[in-house]
Amino acid sequence: MTALRGEADRAALSTMLWGFFPAQVVRTLAALGVPDALGERPQGTPGLAGRIGADPGALGRLLRAAAGLGLLDHDPAGAWSLTATGELLRTGVPGAVGNLAQLFCGDPVWRSWGMLEWSVRTGRTAFEEVTGRSAFEHMAADPAMLAVFTEAMAEGTRAAAPGAVASCDLDGVDTLVDVGGGNGTLLAAFLAARPGLRGVLFDTPSGVLGASDVLDPARAEVVVGDMFDSVPRGDAHVVKSVVHDWSDERSVALLTRVREAMPAHGRLFLVEPVLAEDREGWAGQFGMLMSDLNMLVAVGGRERTLAEFGALLDAAGLRLTDVVRFPPPTGYSALRAVPA
Ligand SMILES: C[S@@+](CC[C@H](N)C(=O)[O-])C[C@H]1O[C@@H](n2cnc3c(N)ncnc32)[C@H](O)[C@@H]1O
């Protein structure tokens, strides 16, 4: 009994330990453009290697590993094609995760995770040690990484948008401001769902990359600036996946700027996953627990419990009124707050 239990424990640990191998297979497929090339038509290793610029022998081994992971099929004539799972690595398909794979398993986030021990010992942000600057400064100066980041955020937000539209009550709202709204993917979903609504997308000059392709200029204005200085006014504000990028002190500063931009009747929807308080809850929160460590190594932020969000809102002069958990599959909640 003990020996069997020991084997099961060892197998469980091996799965964790080797997790970074398949992660690199997924990222490398996406970075080489294999899913997009095979999505057009199935093809053999030599033709594919010529097209994407890879060593045929090494590429064949990568493709074989990907087939073993269930991402590719291989027919008797030697042509590779995508399985339904592999399809999700194609650019722009519903549910796509190719840019998320490249962002989190590519440099410099990958090297930052290699310094998790350093971050845990020091409490500091490994990304800054790796690149010499913050993640947002780094991406503003690296167009290739910025493009991957922007599309990765949009990939995640496309999946979360139906839940956000269903969970954020915008009745009576004329103007919705999305603070740190990236390329406008979330705002576009709100505008599509509410024909009379006007939108304001607010982000840094590099953060709004591609917004003109996503938002209709007749319905939405794009404003660039620094949310730690000031935030555009509107009757409702949505702030999704932004507060988790920052320390408590910086989060209170940005929420205070939002509070200053809200009229007395204003409402704020903080859209973030909410971390459970105890082990029973953590068991179902794998993604969030890993994201919390990702925030530690990559940006110096953190995931938070409801009590922790409540304390930030209090300190910014806001009052948490209710929490709406998104319907599955995403683990987000909309935390609604009003001026205190
Ligand atoms: C994790 S992304 C989330 C993007 C978007 N809300 C979403 O959920 O897809 C964080 C966003 O905060 C923006 N941001 C970072 N620093 C900012 C600042 N000082 N002022 C305004 N936006 C900022 C980034 O450019 C980025 O678009």
The ligand as a Tripos MOL2 file, in Angstrom:
@<TRIPOS>MOLECULE
LIG
   27    29     1     0     0
SMALL
NO_CHARGES

@<TRIPOS>ATOM
      1 C1         -2.7610   42.8570  -17.9670 C.3       1 LIG1
      2 S1         -3.1340   44.1190  -19.1230 S.3       1 LIG1
      3 C2         -4.9150   44.0490  -19.1670 C.3       1 LIG1
      4 C3         -5.4800   44.6210  -20.4310 C.3       1 LIG1
      5 C4         -7.0120   44.5530  -20.5360 C.3       1 LIG1
      6 N1         -7.6730   45.2660  -19.4520 N.3       1 LIG1
      7 C5         -7.4600   43.1180  -20.5830 C.2       1 LIG1
      8 O1         -7.9670   42.6190  -19.5770 O.co2     1 LIG1
      9 O2         -7.2770   42.4950  -21.6330 O.co2     1 LIG1
     10 C6         -2.7780   45.5930  -18.2000 C.3       1 LIG1
     11 C7         -3.0210   46.8810  -18.9800 C.3       1 LIG1
     12 O3         -2.6560   47.9830  -18.1380 O.3       1 LIG1
     13 C8         -2.0630   48.9610  -18.9730 C.3       1 LIG1
     14 N2         -1.2630   49.8950  -18.1760 N.ar      1 LIG1
     15 C9         -0.0990   49.6400  -17.5260 C.ar      1 LIG1
     16 N3          0.3570   50.7500  -16.9290 N.ar      1 LIG1
     17 C10        -0.5470   51.7320  -17.2140 C.ar      1 LIG1
     18 C11        -0.6210   53.1210  -16.8640 C.ar      1 LIG1
     19 N4          0.3240   53.6780  -16.1050 N.pl3     1 LIG1
     20 N5         -1.6750   53.8240  -17.3250 N.ar      1 LIG1
     21 C12        -2.6430   53.2440  -18.0930 C.ar      1 LIG1
     22 N6         -2.6270   51.9280  -18.4390 N.ar      1 LIG1
     23 C13        -1.5720   51.1910  -18.0000 C.ar      1 LIG1
     24 C14        -1.2160   48.1270  -19.9170 C.3       1 LIG1
     25 O4         -0.8020   48.8470  -21.0600 O.3       1 LIG1
     26 C15        -2.1690   46.9780  -20.2310 C.3       1 LIG1
     27 O5         -2.9610   47.2480  -21.3520 O.3       1 LIG1
@<TRIPOS>BOND
     1     1     2 1
     2     2     3 1
     3     2    10 1
     4     3     4 1
     5     4     5 1
     6     5     6 1
     7     5     7 1
     8     7     8 2
     9     7     9 1
    10    10    11 1
    11    11    12 1
    12    11    26 1
    13    12    13 1
    14    13    14 1
    15    13    24 1
    16    14    15 ar
    17    14    23 ar
    18    15    16 ar
    19    16    17 ar
    20    17    18 ar
    21    17    23 ar
    22    18    19 1
    23    18    20 ar
    24    20    21 ar
    25    21    22 ar
    26    22    23 ar
    27    24    25 1
    28    24    26 1
    29    26    27 1
@<TRIPOS>SUBSTRUCTURE
     1 LIG1         1 GROUP 0 **** ****
